[in-house]
């Protein structure tokens, strides 16, 4: 059997064209393909997943964008920062007696004479960026694949030219194909296009708000329900990278403001386009380097837990109690919402940080969490910072863009709010609004977005740690933990293997399911009643906190159900914490 006459990596548009032509050989009207994919998606799924070629696809980032070739297959990992609506395009048209398709391209590779035989299709536009707060170790998790691909680039280029020559069906080398006018003649600028490609695509990527770490990509989505992709979710998009610096506004409707805004404010020579063929939502463990392919069995988890707890105790200046609560905090996540309550969150306010220990501990805990979690952010809260700019994302209708705020973060992010430098003063209207936004985030796990004519609450899942001298009045955390260090200098060197094991532990254990059997449920209920009788100030939030702690302690040992031993640990930790209060 003769193999395919295209290279899915170097010439994915060849696969698109071949499968389309095969499908059209048995159908006279392509309107049936408006919803269907005519088999092209299955071709790439088989190539990437069944044949295990995913690692061969280069990752699109600020480094690789300088050498990756247009119209080749690439991967992009990022957060959906904005949804730009839908775009209509000529999906299929008749070129004399031959039906052709423009799917997965920005500009038709063939002349399109005026004809009633055109099919208008639709695709979604997503503005994606590098995950905010993505740490270096998580970003470098794919460097080995990228480096391996760079080494084989020359070989692939030779292979592409050979494939194009061998192809009897006229599969042109699309990256070097000449642009055609409607009269079928090459455009004058097409001959110099190749020489411009590298210069135009290198070093001109538009990074919003001067943030060089926020690499943008305009992703075009086909045949996917809107519910599959949501704002602030993290995805890996695999598709065709297109780059056309000469893309013009010809043929646009004068009333099409969305089209106008996209191509003026997100020009193709500064924001690369990726026509997505396959996408998948990413979890925290997808950013681990060489993740452990083992089940989180209790005996294994217990050893890793003990080593991590020792490490957290060391960076907490030998405060073992604080280390226990930091561990539970790092394992917390929102696993459900009931009547507006984000169940599973466990925000932490570490207090008693003075001028002597705040700098040391704040730096140590920030560095430690950076080394453990893939997405971490830090806000040094001062009066000037609160009054400066709104923390909320807002819609700019002039550019049809959602301007990101500092609180627009990906699911699973960690955020440290450092209040140790906050001094007394007057809040402006912007500052008052920012304080309200912070309170909503820590209490409800929601962030309000400003769409000028209305405001919309967006659910989120962000781990919040507050560092302060006294109990924070701005950020009412679930746990208030007074800091009691016994060592001034507690820095330690951690082996790479230890860090990888701890990252695996935190990413894996926090996703474990959890139950409370009927017998333990009665024990918990009786204890909560006794606590309420002893302290009438206790309420529903306190009980939710204790139950969350029980769930997290069980998970920290790799257990799926609450045991009597772990419930006793919850009560003891709570007793010791209250003694400090």
N, C-alpha and C positions, 0 to 999 in steps of 0.2 A: 504494500500500500504506500502510495506517495504521500509524503508529509505536506504540511501546509506551506504555501509560497509566501509567507510573511513571518516576520519576527515580532512577537507580541511585546517585547521590550523596546526594540529600536524602531519598530514601525507598527504601532498599535492600530493606526488608521487603516493599514492594509487589511487587518483582521476585520475591522468594521465594514470596509468596502466589500470584501470577499463574501462575508456572511450575508450582507444585504443583497448582493447580486444573486447569490444562490437562492435566497428567499424569493426574490422577484421573478426568478425563472419559472416559478409555479403559481405566481399570483399576478394578476394584471393591474391591481390597484393597491398602492401602499397604505391606504387609509387604515387598513387593518393593523398596521404597525404603530399607530398613534399611541397605543397603550402597551403593546407587546414590545419585546426587545429583539425580535426575529433571530434569537439565538446568540447574539453577540455577548450578552452578559454571561451566559453559560460557558462560552469559549474562554473568557478570562478567569472565571471561577475555576475552571478545570486547570488552566495554566498556572494560576497562582497558588491554589489550595491543594488540588489533587496531585499536581506534579511538584508541589513544594518549591515554587520559584519566588515566593514572596520576598525572601531575603535578598534576591538579586535586583529588586527594584530600588533605585536610588532614592534616598530621602531628600526632599526639597527643603532647604534651609539656607541661611545667608552664605554658607560656605559653598554648597553644591550648586547654587543658582548661577555661579560664575562659569561652570563648565558643563552642566547638564544641557542636553540638546532639546530645542523645541520639538514638539510633536512626537516625543518619546513618552514612555510610561514612567510615572514618578509616584512617590508617596508623600503625603503631607500630613503631619500630626499637629492639630491645633484646636483651639476653642472657637466655637461659633460666637463671634462678638456682635454680629449684626445680621439681620435678615433683610435683604434688599428687594424682596418681592419676586415677581415672575417676569420672564422675558420670553417674548414670542419670536420665533425664527422659522425660516423655510426649512422644514425637516426633510422633505423629499421633493424632487422636481424631475421633470422629464427633459432630458437632453437629446433632442431628436427622437430616436426610438428607445433610448436607454434611460431607465430610471436611476437617479443618483440620490445620495443622502448627504446632508450637512450636519448630521448628528456628531457631537464631540468636536466641532470646530467652530471658530468665531467667524471666519470668512470662507466662502465657498472656494474650493479648489478648482472649480470648473465654471465656465461662463453660464449664466442663468438668463436665457432669453425670455422676454415676456411670454407667458403661457398660462392657460387655465389649469394646466396639469401641475399644480403646486400644492403642497400640503403644509399648512401652518401648524407647528407643534409648539410646546411650551416647556420651559425649564426654570428651575428655581435658582436664585442667586444668593449665596451665603458669603459674607465677609468674615474670614477666619484669621486668627492671629496665633502666634506662639502662646502656649498656656501661660497666663500671668504668674510670675514667681517660679517658673520652671528652673529647677536647680541644675547646676552643671553636670552632676553625676547622672541625673535622669536624662538629660539631653544627650550625653555621650554614650548612652546605652546602645545606640544604633550606629556609633561611629565605625565599628568593625565592618558592618555591612557596607557603609558608605565608602570606606577606604578600599575594601575589596572591589567595589564596583569601579572606583577611580582607576585602579590598576588594570582593569580589563576594558577600559573605554576605547583604547586604540584598536583592540581586537574586535570589539563590537562594531566600531565604525567601518572596519574592513568588511565585516560580515554583512552589514547593512548594504554596502555598495554591491556586494556579490548577489544578495537576495534580490535587489532591484533589477540587476542585469538578467538573472535567471528567470524572473517572473515573466511568463508569457501573456499574462492578463494586463500588462501595463501598469503595475503598481509603482507609481513614481516615488522617488525619494521625497516624501512630503516636506521635510524641513527645508529642502532646497528647491521645491517646486516653484515655478514662476507664477506670479499673480497674473490672472487673465482679465482683460477688459471684456465687456459684453460682446465686442466684435470678434473676440477670440484671439486678439493679439496680445503679446506680453506688455505689461505696463512698463513705462520707461524706468521706474524706480526699482523694478523687481530685480534687475541685474545686479544692483549694488546692495541688495537686501542681505546677502550672506555676509558681506564685509561689515555690515552695521550690526548684525545680530549680537556679536560678543560685546561690542562697545555699548550698545543700548541696554543690554541685559545685565551688564556687570557694574556693580557699584551704584545703581540708580534706584534701588528698591525703596519705596516710600515707607518710612517708619513713623507711625503716628506719634505726635507729641514729643518728638526727639528721642524716643525710647528705642535704642538700637537692638534691644532684645525682643522687640515685638515685631516679628517678621510677618507681613501680611500675605494673604492669598485669597483671590476671588474664586470660590468653588461653585461650579455649575452642576446642579443635581438633576438627574433624569429618572423618571419612572419610580419615584419614591414618595410614599405618603408623607404629608406634612408632620404627622405625629411621630415619625421616625427620627426627626432631627429637631432639637429644641435649643433655644438660646442658652449660652454658657456651657453646653455640653461639650465634651472632648471627644474628637473622632480622629480616625485615620482614614484619609481619603486617598484612593488609588485611581489614577486616571491619566488622561492625556494632558501634558503641559503644552499650552499654546502661547505663542509670543508673536504679536504682530504690531510693531511700533507704528506702522502706517495705517492702522485701523481708523477709518474715517467715520463720519456721521452720516454718510450718504444713505438715503432711503429712509431716514428716521422720520417719524411723525413729529411735526412742530409742537404738538401738544403732549408729546411723550416726555414729561419732565423726569421720570425715573431713568429713562435711557440717557438723557442729557446729563444728569447728575453723575451717573455711574462712569460714563466715558470721559467726562471732564475732570472729576475729582478723584477718580481711580483710573488714571490712564494706563493702557496696557504696557507701556514701556517702563512703568514703575511698580505696578502690582501684577504679578503673574496670574494667569488664568489656568485653572485646573478643571478639565471636564471629567467629572467623576464617573467611573464605571462601577466601582465597588467601594462601599464604606462600612466601617464598623465602629461601634462605640467603644472607647477605651476605658479601662479601669486602672486603678493605681498600680496594680502588679504588672500592667503592660509596659511600665516605664522602668522596671527593674532590669539590672544588668545580669544576664545569665540566671534567671529566676530558678529557684529550686523546684524541681518537679516531684515533690513529695507531699503526702497528705499531712495536715497539721495534727498528728497524733499527740495525745496528752504527754507521753513520756518524752517526746522530742521537744514539744512546745515548752515544757517545764524547764528544761535546761537553757533554752534560748531566753526564756523569760527571766531566769535568774541572772544571766549574764547582762541582759539589757538593764535590769533593775539596778545592778551594781554600777553600771555606767551612768545611769541617771542620778544615782546617789552621789557619785563622784562629781558630776558637773553641777549638782545642787549643793556643793560645799559640805557634803556629808550629812545633809538633811534627809534622812531616810523616809520620813513621813511625806515630805514634799515630793520625793521621787515616786512614791506609790501613787499619789494623786496625778502626777504628770503622766505616768504610764496609763492610767485609766483614761485620762483626757486624750491622749494620743490614739487610743483605741475607739474612741466614741465616734458615732455617726448618726445621722437622722435616718432611721429605718422605717418610720411611718409617721403619719400626721393624723391626730384625732382631735376634732373640734378646734382646729387652729393651733394645737399644741404639737411642737416638733419633738416627737418621742425618740430618745436615744442620744440627744446632744448632752454634753457635759463641759460647759465652759468653765474656765479656771482663772480665778483672780489671786495672784500671788502678791501678798502685801508685806509690809515691814521692810521695804527696800529703801535704804537710806543712801546718802551720797557715797558712803564708803563701800557698800556692797552692790549697789544697783548696776554700776558700770560693768563690774566683773561678772556678776551672775547673769545680767541681761545679755552680755556678749556670749557667754558660755552656753546659755540655754538656746539662744538664737542659732548659734553655730551647730549645736547638737541636733536641733530639729531640722535644720537645713540638710544635714547629713543623713537624716532618717526618712524624711518625707519628700516626695518629688516636687510638690507645689507649696512654697512657703512665702509669706509676705510679712512685712513689718511696717507699722505706722508709728513714728516717733511723735506722739501727740503733744502739741504745744498750742498755746492760745493763737499764735499767728497762723499755724497750720489749719486750725479749726475755722478761722475766719477768712481764709484765703479763697478756696474754691469749693464748690459743692461736691460732696462725695458721691452724689447720685449720677447715674448715666442719664443723658438727656438727648432728645431728638433734635437734630438740626435739619429743618425742612429745606433750607437753602441748598444743602449738599445731599439731602436725602440720606443722612448718615446718623447713626447712634453714636454720640460722643461718649466714650467710656469714662466711668468714674472709678475711683480707687476701690470701691466695694463691688465692682463687677468681676467676680472671681469664679473660677471653675469649681465644680463639685469635687469635694475631697481636699480643698485647699486648707492650709493652716495660716492663721493670721495672729500676729502678736501686736497688741496695742500697748505701747510703752507710755505710761502716764507719769513717769518719774520726773520729767522735765516740765510738767504742767504747773504753771503758776497762776495766782489769782489775777483776775481781770474781767473785762466786759466782753461778752459774746455779741457779735453782730448777728443780723438776721440769718446770714449764711451759717454762722457758727451754731446758732440755735437749731437750725435745720439739720446740720451735720450730727449734732448730739442726738437728735431724735432718730436719725437713720442708724446710728450706732446702737442705740437701745433696741430698735426693732430687729436689728441683725442678731444681737446676742440673745434676746428674749424669744423671738418668733422665728428666727432663721428665715427672714424675709428682707428683701431690699426693694425700695420703691424707686421706680424709674420715672423720669419726667418727660412726658410727651407733649409738653406745652399746653395743650388743650385739655389734657387729662393726665392722671397719674396711674401707674399700674404696679402692683406688687408682684415681685418675682420670688418664688421659693428658691432657697439655696441650701447648701450643706457645707458650712465652713467651721472648722475647729477654731475657737477663739480663746486666746490666753491674754490676760491683762496683767501688766506689771505696774504696781503702784505703791506709794508710801503707806497710805491708809486704804480702807475699803473704797473702791471706786464708786463714785456717785453717777458717773456717766455710763458705765458698763456694769449693770447688775448681774454678775456671773452666778452660775449654779453653785460653784464651790469657792468659798473664800478661804485661802490657805496662808496663814501667817508664816513667814520664812524665818527659820532659825538655823543659820549656818554655824558649823563648828570648826570649819577649815577655811582659811582665807584663800589659799592657792590650791586648787584641786584639779588642775589640768592633767590630761592623760592622753597617751597616744593609742589609737584604736587601729587594729589591723583591718585591712580591707575585707577579709573574710568575715570578720565579726560584724562589720557594717552591713554586708550583704545579707547575712543571716537575720539581723535585726529588721532590715527593710522588708524581707520576706515575711517575717513574723508579724509586723504591724499591718502589712497589706493583706495578709491571708486571714489572720485571726479576727480582725474587725468585721469580716463578712460572714462569720459563722452564725448559723441559726441558733435560736435559744428558746427554751421552754421552761416552765415551772410546773412540776407535777402537782396533783391535787393535795398530796400530803404536805409538801413544802409550802404550798399556797396557804394552807391553814396556819402553818407556823409563822409565815410572814405576816398574815393578817393579824394574828394575835399579838405579835411583837409591835406592829404599827399602832394597834389600839393602846397597848401599854405605854408606848412612847408619847402618844397623844394625851393620855391621862397624866403623865409625869410633866409634860410641857404643853400647855394649852396654846402656845404661840405657833406650834407646828401646824402646817396646812398641806394642801394637796401638792404644792411644789416640792416640799420637803420629802413627802412620800415618793413622788416620782423620782427624785434624786436618788433616794436609797435603792429603789428598784433598778434604776439605771446602773448604779454602782454594782449591784448584785449581778446583773447581766454581764457587765464588763469584767468583773473579777473572774466569773466562770469562764468567759471567753479567753481571758489572759492565760488560763491554764489549759486551753484547748478543749474545755468541757462545753457540751451543748445544753446542759440543764443545770439549774441552781442546786447546789448541795448544802447540807447543814453547815459543813466546814466553811464554805465560801460565804454563807450568810453571816456567820459569826465574824468573819473577817470584815465584812461591811460594817457591822455594828462597832467593832473595835477601832477601825479607821475613823469612823464618825466620832467616836468618843474622844480619841486622841486629838482630833482636829478641833473639837469644841473646847477642849481644855485650853488650847492656845487662844481661842477667841475670848 
